[in-house]
Amino acid sequence: MSKSKALAFIIAALAYYSLFSSSPKPHYHSLFLSSSFSDNASVALNLRTLTRRPHVAGSAANAEAAAYVLSTFSSFALKSHVVAYHVSLTYPLHRSLVLTPRDSAKPITFALEQEQVGDNPYANEVTPTFHGYAKSGNVSGPVVYASYGRVEDFVGVNASGAVVIARYGKIYRGDIVKNAYRAGAVGVVIYTDKRDYGGDECFPASRWMPPSGVQVGTVYNGLGDPTTPGWASVDGCERLSDEAVELAGDSPQIPSLPISAADAEVILKTVVGDVGPGPGILNLSYIGETVIAKIENVIGVIEGEEEPDRYVILGNHRDAWTFGAVDPNSGTAVLLEIAQRLDKLQKRGWRPRRTIILCNWDAEEYALIGSTEWVEENREMLATRAVAYLNVDCAVSGPGFHASATPQLDELIKQAAQKVQDPDNTTQTIYESWIRSNNSGVIGRLGGGGSDYASFVQHVGVPSVDMLFGGGYPVYHSMYDDFTWMEKFGDPMFQRHVAMASVLGLVALRLADEEFLPFNYVSYASELKKSAEDLEKEKLGHGIDVSPLIKSIQDLYKAAQGINIEKEGIKGALKVREVNDRLMMAERALTDRDGLSERTWYKHLVYGPSKYDDYGSKSFPGVDDAIDNAKRLKTKESWGHVQHQIWRVSRVIRHASLVLKGDLR
């Protein structure tokens, strides 16, 4: 078929569907939310099945879980398939931790084991406690306490040649290790402090972490397979050598181990002087094994009837450090509940306007690997076709709704929350409870690297959402995050799971079905205006001029108002399509091919992770990095780089406003 004939065919098809489309489809959306469509028992069964055994990435148990998700997707009439990658993962071969108090020649050897509680028959399959991608080595040094391991926690602390002990709770564990290394430490142990994770009673009697409980996790500071930075780990691909991976700078430079509150208490007594006249000596030994392992993303597709080349993507990861009832399989159960409801809608005659893709990622816990490899492999397709990405990870750990998003989706999230009953207060909606809660309905931003939205937002520039009920929970990443904990404390009636499926699914349906994409860039411009004003209030001096940034945001605000007005008078399928493309592509315009300085994989110049906490989200991260560098170096050139970064952000925001206007200059 010639290009002219192909174009004529597309135009004719769009015109036909504009006449006979039933979108928007409020009847189907109401059905999706109805009690007859939800299924608490099915949610519970799916979660029980997924969490029966520990299923760390690369294990046989995780492959079994993938097969279960694939079978379930297929039973719901989704076109389903598996996308496999072969990636670099690490597992522990040897671990030891020995404390020698200063006043005693008798060393204390720690067992480094979590106590089995309850009657879980598969507890013996839990992988020994370790840090993913931890550096192998045998180190020894005096113990130095560094609180939460933040940059400020090392101020005035002499960590040179020491083994640092720090507590979980404020920043990403990989940044704790990095900060300790920069302070001169030779090793790190990170513990679960009772003040943050414990209570008078512990699991299984209560929700709190037992004294022997250990939070495991990765300490790698990059995203995706370390051996394929920026490209997908497909068969026969180029891979970096071990030496090149280490030189890339994202791998930890000193050994580390996670430990329990009980073990930490013994070690800390030597620091404060309760045992001996001074700090004890810690010997930390860790040997890890690096393997190229197969991981499996499970993909289910409902093809759009009118715009099959526009994708609304929902995602959740499947792999867990142990049983993973909260993290991540509460999210997997929600994803399967949404799939089941969409199947019921299809049986009633519904077809989405745009394609809906459900993705169950693998190896998220190591470095967001499954989603990152998929995004890197499909980068060009996603850049031109992805409408939005909706993420759910630790979907349910308790009461209280939370959401984070790129700002053009704020209103859509709030509207969806107004349609769903609060599972913990049936007299009001989730939205009403949310705005009366401690976070007052505030929507967070997705600059951090905490879950699978990162590649979509920060590498490609896809509008994205992340939602959950509960937030932090005490048995995170431990062997006690199992079905029993969820059934007793996280969501006994599985009503929060059902409610999460309702909110997230409704957002997906509106994005998939509405004629005009429900994006509001006025919210985006307002958010950026506040961030720019905060930057201006810093009064940086050194000739720094924030006015280019403020001017570009003003232009974005006008363009956002303009496209909202323009939508009201538009008729015709091609014009609708053209406006939607502008709404979809404006987020892409906020990325830059060169990425952040020294963090080039991160392309988004407006939202990105904090330089010192991968979990933290920063507005204008490149500017923030440059300011931090300039304050440290105190040179004219370094302050000039701050101004350069302000200009860079100003330019991408101006590009976004031009995309919204649809004008060539």
DAPE-V930825 format. One record per backbone hydrogen bond with DSSP energy under -1.0 kcal/mol. NH is the residue of the N-H (numbers start at 0). CO is the residue of the C=O. If there is no record, write none. Layout:
NH:CO + NH:CO
This chain:
5:1 + 6:2 + 7:3 + 8:4 + 9:5 + 10:6 + 11:7 + 12:8 + 13:9 + 14:10 + 15:11 + 16:12 + 17:13 + 18:14 + 19:15 + 20:16 + 28:24 + 29:25 + 30:26 + 31:27 + 32:28 + 33:30 + 36:33 + 42:38 + 43:39 + 44:40 + 45:41 + 46:42 + 47:43 + 48:44 + 49:45 + 50:46 + 51:48 + 54:321 + 58:55 + 62:58 + 63:59 + 64:60 + 65:61 + 66:62 + 67:63 + 68:64 + 69:65 + 70:66 + 71:67 + 72:68 + 73:69 + 74:70 + 75:72 + 76:73 + 77:72 + 78:300 + 79:77 + 80:298 + 82:296 + 84:294 + 85:232 + 86:292 + 88:290 + 90:288 + 92:286 + 93:286 + 95:284 + 97:282 + 98:107 + 99:280 + 103:100 + 107:98 + 109:96 + 122:119 + 124:121 + 125:122 + 131:216 + 133:130 + 136:285 + 138:283 + 140:281 + 142:279 + 143:162 + 145:164 + 148:145 + 153:150 + 156:153 + 158:156 + 160:183 + 161:158 + 162:141 + 163:186 + 164:143 + 165:188 + 166:146 + 167:190 + 174:171 + 175:171 + 176:172 + 177:173 + 178:174 + 179:175 + 180:176 + 181:177 + 182:178 + 183:180 + 184:179 + 185:161 + 186:161 + 187:254 + 188:163 + 189:256 + 190:165 + 195:192 + 196:192 + 197:193 + 202:207 + 204:201 + 208:196 + 212:209 + 215:476 + 216:129 + 218:131 + 220:249 + 223:366 + 227:224 + 230:227 + 233:231 + 236:233 + 239:226 + 244:240 + 245:241 + 246:242 + 247:243 + 248:245 + 256:187 + 258:189 + 261:210 + 263:259 + 264:260 + 265:261 + 266:262 + 267:263 + 268:264 + 269:266 + 271:267 + 273:268 + 274:268 + 280:99 + 281:140 + 282:97 + 283:138 + 284:95 + 285:136 + 286:93 + 288:90 + 290:88 + 292:86 + 294:84 + 296:82 + 297:359 + 298:80 + 299:357 + 300:78 + 301:355 + 304:351 + 305:352 + 306:352 + 309:306 + 310:384 + 311:354 + 312:387 + 313:356 + 314:389 + 315:358 + 317:360 + 319:54 + 324:480 + 328:323 + 330:327 + 331:327 + 332:328 + 333:329 + 334:330 + 335:331 + 336:332 + 337:333 + 338:334 + 339:335 + 340:336 + 341:337 + 342:338 + 343:339 + 344:340 + 345:341 + 346:342 + 348:345 + 349:344 + 353:511 + 354:309 + 355:301 + 356:311 + 357:299 + 358:313 + 359:297 + 360:315 + 366:362 + 367:363 + 368:362 + 369:361 + 371:367 + 372:368 + 373:369 + 374:370 + 375:371 + 376:372 + 377:373 + 381:377 + 382:378 + 383:379 + 384:380 + 385:381 + 386:310 + 387:310 + 388:462 + 389:312 + 390:464 + 391:314 + 394:392 + 396:468 + 401:467 + 403:465 + 404:443 + 405:463 + 408:405 + 409:406 + 412:408 + 413:409 + 414:410 + 415:411 + 416:412 + 417:413 + 418:415 + 421:427 + 424:421 + 427:424 + 429:419 + 430:416 + 432:428 + 433:429 + 434:430 + 436:433 + 439:436 + 440:433 + 441:438 + 443:402 + 448:613 + 453:450 + 456:452 + 457:453 + 458:454 + 459:454 + 460:455 + 461:455 + 464:388 + 465:403 + 466:390 + 467:401 + 468:394 + 469:399 + 475:472 + 477:474 + 480:477 + 481:479 + 485:481 + 486:482 + 487:483 + 488:484 + 489:484 + 490:485 + 493:490 + 497:493 + 498:494 + 499:495 + 500:496 + 501:497 + 502:498 + 503:499 + 504:500 + 505:501 + 506:502 + 507:503 + 508:504 + 509:505 + 510:506 + 511:507 + 512:508 + 513:509 + 518:516 + 519:407 + 524:520 + 525:521 + 526:522 + 527:523 + 528:524 + 529:525 + 530:526 + 531:527 + 532:528 + 533:529 + 534:530 + 535:531 + 536:532 + 538:535 + 543:540 + 549:545 + 550:546 + 551:547 + 552:548 + 553:549 + 554:550 + 555:551 + 556:552 + 557:553 + 558:554 + 559:555 + 560:556 + 561:557 + 562:558 + 563:559 + 564:560 + 565:561 + 566:562 + 568:565 + 569:566 + 575:571 + 576:572 + 577:573 + 578:574 + 579:575 + 580:576 + 581:577 + 582:578 + 583:579 + 584:580 + 585:581 + 588:584 + 589:586 + 590:587 + 591:602 + 594:591 + 595:598 + 595:601 + 598:595 + 601:598 + 602:457 + 603:457 + 604:589 + 607:617 + 609:615 + 615:612 + 617:607 + 619:605 + 623:619 + 624:620 + 625:621 + 626:622 + 627:623 + 628:624 + 629:625 + 630:626 + 631:627 + 632:628 + 633:629 + 638:634 + 639:635 + 640:636 + 641:637 + 642:638 + 643:639 + 644:640 + 645:641 + 646:642 + 647:643 + 648:644 + 649:645 + 650:646 + 651:647 + 652:648 + 653:649 + 654:650 + 655:651 + 656:652 + 657:653 + 658:654 + 659:655 + 660:656 + 661:657 + 662:657
